[in-house]
Amino acid sequence: PAILELCRQAGINLEKYPVRRRTKPVYCIEGRIVDFDAQSNGYDFDHAEDLCNKNPHVDIDCWTKVDDVQNDSEMDHIHPLVQLDPEWGKGLRDVSIGTMASWLDMISGARKIMEKYSVWTCGYCPEVQVGPKGHKVRMCKASKHQSRDGLHAWQEATIDDLVGPNYVWHVRNPFGPPLSNNLKRYYGKAPAVVELCVQAGAPVPDQYRSMMRLDVVPPDLDEVDLVA
């Protein structure tokens, strides 16, 4: 996942997601993936491995001190609001509040990391590349990709490119009638995660209130023609 790759390049190491840190990009030559990193003469992998073994808290490429998360349990990585007392029980509303808080923390943290570590997206397709520059693997299948021979057109990515929000219609009453096409201009939208948490009982975040159009009262179907 793009968000995981961004955190890995920022220096975090996760035992569940082992990766190989590359110093050179991967190329696609005549339909075959070629890795020039293994043929690099200027990078001593044995020396890098020794450094990593001596100090597992240091990223050998970025030299960024990171927390040791290998020995932590899964509950240590869950938002504190979700770590509920077993005797009290995991209420659905409490889980939705914790999920919403974790989502907002992830978005805020990703924005801060993107200020230092580059993220690129293709201008034609949803491909995302985390790194100093885009890769040269010709895998673009967007419109008129034949003229570019499948080469991506890289441009600077935004947080929406890294973590796709997948906007959905906001449903005020989940137990009411389905949304009507005639009233669609009165409905608001929100990211699917936010809408799910709101329907489960989480309060609406301030940054999404205007997007969800909570200040607009949809008219009844027989009143649509009377509304200016």
Secondary structure, DSSP 8 states (H G I E B T S, - for coil): -HHHHHHHHTT---TTS-----SS-EEEETTEEEE-GGG-SS--HHHHHHHHHH-TTB-TTT--B----TT--GGGGS-TTTS--TTT---HHHHHHHHHHHHHHHHHHHHHHHTTS-EEEESSS--EEESSS--B-----STTTTTTTT---EEE--HHHHS---EEE--S-TTS----GGGGGG--EEEHHHHHHHHTT----HHHHTTTTTT-----GGGGGG--
